[in-house]
Amino acid sequence: MSLVDKFDDQIEPAFASSFDRESARRQFRVSILLVAAMALAAFVLGFAMPIDPTPSMSPVADSAPFAGRLVSVDR
């Protein structure tokens, strides 16, 4: 018996082969609601981020030796 013989040609039980108008409208409304919720969350998070044009510099200890190299992003 081959592996192909074990599969039925029927539609799987969890797969819906057709939709009525009301369930399609309900799914569309839920999708629009989720997209609007994600847009609102992005908007709120965008305004929740602090705007600081000058980054705060951490204090540098003069007594500690510098072990590394300075990298510039201007080039």
N, C-alpha and C positions, 0 to 999 in steps of 0.2 A: 504494500500500500504506500503510495507516494504522499508527500506532504500536501500536494494540491488537492487530493481527494478528501482531506479533513476539513476543508473550508466550505461553508455554504455560500450560495449565491444570493442569499437574502440580505436585506438591509439590517444593520446592527440595531439592537433594541434601543440604544441611547441616541441614535441619530434620527432627527426629525426630517422626514422627506418633504413635508409641506408645512407652510405657516398660514394661519388665518390673518386677516387684516388687523384685528385687534392686538394680537400678540406682536406683530411687526411694529405697530405704532407704539406699543408699550416699550419694546426694546429700543426703538429709536429715541423715545423720550428719556429713557434711562441713560443712553449713550450721550445725548446732548447734556443731560444733567451732570454726568461725570466729567465731560470736557469743560463745562462751565466751572465745576468745583476745582479742577486742576488749574484753570486759568486764574481763578480767584486766589488759590493758594500761592501761585507763582507771583501774583501781584502783591499779596500781603508779605511774602518773604522778601520781595524786592525792596519794599519800603521798610522792612524790619532791619535790614543790613545797615550798619552805621556808615555814613559817608564822611571820610576823613581824607582830605587831599594829601596831607603830610603824614607818612607812616611814622609811628612812634619808634624811636630808636632806643634800644636797650643800652644801659650804661656799660662802658668798656673798662675793664680793670687795667690800670697802667702797669701793674706789677707782673701780670701774667704774660708769658711769651706768646707771640703769635705763631701758630703752627698751621700754615696753609697758604693759599694764594688768593688774591682778590680777583674776582671775575666781574667783568663789566658786561652789561647787557646792551650798551650803546652801539657796539660794533656790529 
